[in-house]
Each structure stands twice: as structure tokens, then as C-alpha cells.
Amino acid sequence: MFDRSRILAFATIALCFHLATGQAQEGRAVAGVGGVAVSSLLGHDAALSRCVGGSPDQPSRHSDFEAHAAVNPSDPRQVAAAWMTIGGNRSYIIRASVSSDGGENWMAPVTLPFVACAGNSLPDLHVATDPWVAFGPEGRLYVSAQAYSGKAGGHAGLQHISVITSGDGGRSWDLPQTALVVHGPSSKFDNTAVTADPLHPGTAYVLATEFQHAEGVGPQNKPSRNRIGQAALSKTTDGGKTWGPRQLVSPDLPGTYADLPQMVVDPQKGRLLIFYSSLGADESAINFVASGDEGRTWSPPARVCEYVRLRKPPRRPMAEDVIHPTIDSRSGRLYVVFVDGRFTAGEYSQVAITSSMDGGRTWTKPAPVSTRSDRPAWLPSIAAGESGTIGVSYFDAPRDSTATTTQVSLWKKTFALNDNGDPVAPHEDLVDRFPLLKAISWEGFFLGDYFALLNVPGGFRGIYVKSFTQRNGSARTAVYFSH
């Protein structure tokens, strides 16, 4: 969820829906420094105008945050991305775009109908956040998000975890289907993550953190012995037309929550693994649960590693509690990248990686990925390549507690891990560098809680968000796909 960047969490029906403007039109992106502009393409569709105002001739003031992307396993040149767009009228919507040439060119963005102003039939859904993207083995495209009534960050009243699918690579979209739903103030969701089963076309899983707390305890993500946050799961076997009953797959530990649970599927064995940060007053660790029967039953939680707390919260950039797991589809080796203070004696955050070659029974000692002295690093993403190669991207910035703006750098490091889990022959490239600006005043210095790195023809490329100053002097953020 977008507001988690303020929190230091280290203890870290299928009726085809067409937009009012018709199917998306092809557009060529403008290359920016470090990447291809995705969200800035001409594509001010009718839903965007209804939700945030403006028109194609007079675009509204809005910024784009928290992007995610996936590559089609049946056609690696097809890439899809989705992100949050926040308008000057405080409307929160989800937009998407697709590329058919590995990310060089993108179709004009479309506004997905997660909320009422964008075409959702439920009139009480006004805010959509936390998009996630996945492709099935047959090429079906899934985008998940949470949509709710009330104000952004408040999650009051009705709340849905919904999934919108496309059977033609994002040229048209089905109507949203609800996978998880809550009503009332005692139960609330945060985040979504959708995963398609690589062995079973039409099968996918969507995850979210479901918070339960007593009346008067306070908002989610605040320390409380009375709050429980479990990993909630729903499954589809018909390509997203219907979703099964909710499962709670992590323990109900008072005062602890499972943050942004994400699934990895072993394509050789069909085993499902859900990784999450287990955070609370008594625990600060990365755990996972596993299923060998397609999600019918789940193992007790197993430990990946414990976090090392930072001594004090950094002013900027904020440290993140979002992990990213992946798997080498050939060898079955599991990887998890995360951020904590283990390499700096808790002074500032750095990116670490750990791996398992035995299905999660044992894990290597965490090794550093970001290695620049006295530069906090955060927002890692990971992708597995060929012959044991992996790519990791991350941001870092000077350690400065007084500057009004911070110059941040986005790096991509490519390497393999030896049997001990240490990087071998790492190669690092500077992807982009830009000032971290306050694009929307009420969101502060925010790019997102997560991004995605992909293995596409030609190497590792990723979706990310950067801030910049427009000609009129105002700041905004936009989505880019790295070169």
C-alpha cells in the first residue's frame, strides 16, 4: 500500500470491457534518461478524464506511482505494466500498458475499471491502489489491485481485492472480478500480489494481507497487541472468471502481520511457496509457507532469515519492508532479496540476498548486493535469467538528513551465486539518476513500495518510477521501463 513508505518496519463476467475511447491505440514512447517513458504516452482516455479531470487537449495534473510488470512466458517479447495514478483531486486509479517488442515501444495507457469512475459497476468503490501483474502460461494477463470506499489510507467501509484479466495481450479487458472482500472497520486489506500457475493454464492465485483488529485500536501498520495481519489467498481455475473462497495461510499471531505475501511456483515440481515479512513487536523475519497439493493445504511457517533492525528511522529515503522472491526455473534454486541494516551495524539500509538449493530447507548466509559505503539502498527487485544468472535492481542515495531534495540512483547488478551464496563476478550498471522530488504534496517523497525487474530478450530490464520537474516548475512522477 502506498502509505507504507512512511513506516520503518524492520524489527522491516467475463464480459469483455472496452474503454469508452475504444481499444488501445499503438503509440511510440519517448526515450527518457535511463529508460522509455511508459505512462507519459498520449492516452488520456474517457475514464481518466472522469476520474482525475482534464482531456486529451488539456491533460490533468496527475502523477504515477508504484508500478509493477510481467513478461509473457509464451512470448517473451510481450510485457505488461500497471501502476497507480493519483490526480490533483486525490483520485486514485489503476492504469496499464503493454509492449510487444520487449519494452521498446508501448501502447497508449488505458484506465482499468477498478473504481466506479473508471467503469466499475459498484458505485461505492472510489480508490484503487497496489497493482500487481502476472501472465499465465497460455498468455492470459492478470492485473490485481485493491479498491475501496472512503478516503485513501483510511480503508473505511467496503473493500475489494479484485482482478482484471485480458485474453488478447491487453488490447481489451474483462470486467473486474472480486477475489477477496471485507466490510466494516474491523477487517482491512493491504497490498495485492497475483501469480499465475506456470503448469496449469487458467489457474492463478491472488494474495493480500488481511488485518483484523478491535474497535478503537487504530489504523493498520501501527504497533498493537490487538491486531493480527494474516496472508489471505484466493484461487481461480477458469482464467479469472470466478475466484474461490478465502484462505488464511499464515499464523494468527496477535501483534504480528504478514507483509505483502508473494507466491513463487516451482515449475518442475508444481510446489507453491508464499514468502512474506513477519513483522511485529516480537518478530521481525522473512518466513514462507508451502503447498504440494495446489494450495489445498499449507505447511507451518518456515524461516528464511531474521531482519537486523536499523537503529533509527532514516529521514529520506524511507527503508522498505517489501521483499522479493524468485526461482530459477531450471535448477529450482530459490532467491530472496530484502533490505535491512545487517551490513552497516544498523546505521542505514542496504540490499541483501539469500538463496536455497534444497526447496527452502536451508538458506545461505545473506550476502550484500548494494556495496557503496554510506549510501542507503532500498526498493530491490529481482529476476532469474539463464545459466544461474540473476539480476537485481535497487535505488540508493547519499546519506543526507537535511537536504530538501535527494539525488537518487537506480542500479542494476547482474551476477551468479556460488554454493555459499556469495555473488560471483558481479557487473553493475547505472540505470538512471534523478532528484527525488515531492510530486504530490500529501504523498511526500514517494515512488512506490515495489517495482519489478524482468528477464526479456536482450537482458534484464525493469519498470520503475522517477520524479522530475516539468516546464512550469511543478514536480511529477512517471513510469519508465529501463534500457
ZIRANOR-V192339 format. One record per backbone hydrogen bond with DSSP energy under -0.5 kcal/mol. CO is the residue of the C=O (numbers start at 1). NH is the residue of the N-H. Records with the same first field share a line. If there is no record, write none. Layout:
# ZIRANOR-V192339
CO=NH / NH
This chain:
# ZIRANOR-V192339
1=4
2=5
3=6
4=7
7=9
9=11
13=15 / 175
15=175
16=18
17=173
19=22
25=108
27=106
29=31
30=37
32=35
34=483
35=32 / 37
36=481
38=41
43=45
45=49
46=50
47=51
48=52 / 53
49=53
53=60
58=55
60=62
61=88
63=86
65=84
68=82
70=80
71=73
72=75
75=72 / 78
77=79 / 102
78=72
79=99
80=70
81=97
82=68
83=95
84=65
85=87 / 93
86=63
87=90
91=87 / 93
92=128
93=85
94=112
95=83
96=110
97=81
98=107
99=79
101=104
106=27
110=96 / 112
112=114
115=118 / 120
116=119
121=123
122=125
124=126
125=116
126=92
127=148
129=146
132=144
134=142
136=139
140=136
141=166
142=134
143=164
144=132
145=162
146=129
147=160
148=126 / 127
151=154 / 155
158=149
159=182
160=147 / 162
161=179 / 180
162=145
163=177
164=143
165=174
166=141
168=171
171=24
173=17
177=163
180=161
182=159
184=187
186=213
188=211
190=209
193=207
195=205
197=137 / 200
200=203
202=239
203=197
204=236
205=195
206=234
207=193
208=210 / 232
209=190 / 211
210=230
211=188
212=228
214=217
219=222
224=227
227=255 / 256
228=212
229=258
230=210 / 232
231=249 / 250
232=208
233=247
234=206
235=244
236=204
238=241
247=233 / 249
251=253
252=254
253=256
255=281
256=229
257=259 / 279
259=277
262=275
264=273
265=267
266=270
271=266
272=291
273=264 / 275
274=289
275=262
276=278 / 287
277=259 / 279
278=285
279=257
283=280
284=307
285=278 / 287
286=304 / 305
287=276
288=302
289=274
290=299
291=272
293=296
302=288
305=286
307=309
308=341
321=323
324=337
326=335
327=329
328=332
333=328
334=356
335=326
336=354
337=324
338=352
340=350
341=344 / 346
344=347
346=311
349=377
350=340
351=369 / 370
352=338
353=367
354=336
355=364
356=334
358=361
367=353
372=375
374=399
376=397
378=395
381=393
383=391
386=389
389=385
390=415
391=383
392=413
393=381
394=411
395=378
396=409
397=376
398=400
406=408 / 436
407=398
408=434
409=396 / 411
410=431 / 432
411=394
412=429
413=392
414=427
415=390
416=424
418=421
422=418
424=416
427=414
429=412 / 431
432=410
434=408
435=437
436=406
437=439
440=443 / 444
441=444
444=440 / 446
447=66
452=463
454=456 / 461
456=459
459=456
461=454
462=482
463=452
464=480
466=478
468=476
470=473
474=470
476=468
477=64
478=466
479=38 / 39
480=464
481=36
